[in-house]
Amino acid sequence: MEKLLKISRIIDAFNELIGKFTSWLVLVLVIIGGWNVVGRYVGRLTGSNLSSNAYIEAQWYIFSLIFFFAAAYALKHNEHVRVDVFYSKCNPRQKALIEVLGTIFFLIPFCGLIIFYSWETIVNSWSIWETSSDPDGLPRYPIKSVIIVAFALLILQGISQIIKNVAILKGYLQPQEESSDY
């Protein structure tokens, strides 16, 4: 079990690093968004175009990166939305069992289906070097690839969560009520 917990800690550390990086993207998003707003109004006053479709699309892409990369980080920190009608009344061992079963039967298959069904679209996007149809638009193939990366990270974090919850069920770890950082 110790080897599995070590793997879990490695996955957790990796997704923690991705999460910290992603938090800085929020600042980048705000700066680009601010530039787009200021550039649009100053551009109207001066008669020059200080913004472009590339900046607007960069905002969309960065928002997508934040959303996708934060998913595994949120799972690690137990911040995903769940229906707590029954779950909140369970003891820690019952919660661990629910987490294991939910991850095995729902989270991992869902992520696998997303990867499977998006694969062909992403490969096609790369094969034609897909770009935006807007003037000055950005390439689309890199941002589409993030779908696979994000759901792979979510699967990895799901595996980490399974390991930690099995360790709780076997008595190797004590459950922590407030956090999923075991």
C-alpha positions in Angstrom: 0.0 0.0 0.0 2.9 2.4 0.7 4.0 2.2 -3.0 0.5 3.1 -4.1 0.4 6.0 -1.6 3.7 7.2 -3.0 2.2 7.1 -6.5 -0.8 9.0 -5.2 1.4 11.7 -3.7 3.3 12.1 -7.0 0.0 12.5 -8.9 -1.2 14.9 -6.2 2.0 17.0 -6.4 1.8 17.1 -10.2 -1.9 18.3 -10.2 -1.1 20.7 -7.4 1.7 22.2 -9.6 -0.8 22.4 -12.6 -3.3 24.1 -10.3 -0.8 26.7 -9.1 0.2 27.4 -12.7 -3.5 27.7 -13.7 -4.1 30.2 -11.0 -1.6 32.6 -12.6 -3.6 32.2 -15.9 -6.4 34.1 -14.2 -4.1 37.2 -13.9 -3.1 36.8 -17.6 -6.8 36.5 -18.5 -7.6 39.7 -16.6 -4.8 41.6 -18.2 -5.7 40.5 -21.8 -9.4 41.3 -21.1 -8.5 44.7 -19.7 -6.4 45.4 -22.8 -9.2 44.4 -25.0 -11.6 46.8 -23.3 -9.2 49.7 -23.1 -7.9 49.1 -26.6 -11.4 49.1 -28.0 -12.3 52.4 -26.4 -9.0 54.2 -26.9 -9.0 52.8 -30.5 -12.3 54.4 -31.2 -11.0 57.8 -29.9 -7.8 57.7 -31.8 -9.1 56.0 -34.9 -6.7 53.1 -34.7 -7.3 49.4 -33.9 -5.5 48.5 -30.6 -7.3 45.2 -30.2 -7.7 42.2 -32.4 -9.5 38.9 -32.8 -6.4 37.2 -31.7 -6.6 38.9 -28.3 -10.3 38.1 -28.0 -9.7 34.5 -28.9 -6.7 34.4 -26.5 -9.2 35.3 -23.7 -11.4 32.3 -24.7 -8.4 30.0 -24.9 -7.1 31.1 -21.5 -10.5 30.7 -19.9 -10.6 27.2 -21.4 -7.2 26.4 -20.0 -8.3 27.6 -16.6 -11.5 25.5 -16.7 -9.9 22.4 -18.0 -6.7 22.4 -15.9 -8.5 23.3 -12.7 -10.7 20.2 -12.9 -8.1 17.8 -11.5 -6.9 20.4 -9.0 -10.5 20.8 -7.8 -10.9 17.1 -7.5 -7.7 16.8 -5.4 -9.1 19.5 -3.0 -12.6 17.9 -2.9 -14.2 21.0 -4.5 -16.3 19.3 -7.2 -20.0 19.7 -6.9 -21.8 16.7 -5.5 -25.3 16.0 -4.2 -24.8 15.7 -0.5 -28.3 14.6 0.4 -27.1 11.2 1.6 -23.3 11.6 1.4 -23.3 14.2 4.2 -24.9 11.7 6.6 -22.3 9.0 6.0 -19.4 8.2 8.2 -15.8 8.6 6.8 -15.5 5.0 5.8 -18.8 5.0 4.0 -17.7 8.2 2.2 -14.5 6.6 1.2 -16.4 3.6 -0.3 -18.8 6.0 -2.1 -15.8 7.9 -3.5 -14.1 4.7 -4.7 -17.2 3.4 -6.4 -18.1 6.8 -7.9 -14.7 7.2 -9.3 -14.5 3.7 -10.8 -18.0 3.6 -12.2 -18.6 7.3 -13.1 -15.6 9.6 -13.2 -13.1 7.4 -15.0 -15.5 6.0 -17.6 -16.8 9.5 -18.3 -13.3 10.9 -18.8 -12.5 7.9 -21.0 -15.5 8.5 -23.2 -14.7 12.2 -23.5 -11.1 11.3 -24.6 -12.4 8.6 -27.0 -15.0 10.7 -28.7 -12.9 13.8 -29.0 -9.8 12.0 -30.3 -10.7 11.9 -33.9 -11.8 15.6 -33.9 -8.5 16.6 -32.4 -6.4 14.5 -34.8 -8.3 16.0 -37.7 -7.7 19.5 -36.4 -4.0 18.8 -36.2 -3.9 17.2 -39.7 -5.3 20.4 -41.3 -3.6 22.8 -38.9 -7.1 24.2 -38.1 -7.2 27.9 -37.4 -10.0 30.3 -36.5 -12.1 31.5 -39.4 -11.9 35.1 -38.0 -9.3 37.5 -39.4 -6.2 37.4 -37.2 -7.6 34.4 -35.4 -5.5 31.9 -33.5 -4.8 28.2 -34.3 -7.5 25.9 -33.0 -5.6 22.6 -32.9 -3.5 23.3 -29.7 -6.5 24.3 -27.6 -8.5 21.3 -28.8 -5.6 19.1 -27.6 -6.1 20.4 -24.1 -9.3 18.4 -23.9 -7.4 15.1 -23.9 -4.7 16.5 -21.5 -7.3 17.8 -19.0 -9.3 14.6 -18.9 -6.1 12.5 -18.6 -5.2 14.6 -15.6 -8.6 14.1 -14.2 -8.3 10.3 -14.6 -4.9 10.4 -12.9 -6.3 12.4 -10.0 -9.2 9.9 -9.8 -6.7 7.1 -9.5 -5.0 9.0 -6.7 -8.3 9.5 -5.0 -9.1 5.8 -5.3 -5.7 4.9 -3.7 -6.3 7.3 -0.8 -9.8 6.1 -0.2 -8.8 2.4 -0.4 -6.1 3.2 2.2 -8.8 4.7 4.4 -10.9 1.6 4.0 -8.0 -0.7 4.9 -7.0 1.5 7.8 -3.7 2.8 6.4 -4.9 6.4 6.5 -7.1 8.3 8.8 -9.9 10.2 7.0 -9.8 14.0 7.1 -13.1 15.6 7.1 -12.2 19.1 5.9 -9.8 18.3 3.1 -8.9 15.6 0.6 -5.1 16.2 1.2 -4.4 12.8 2.9 
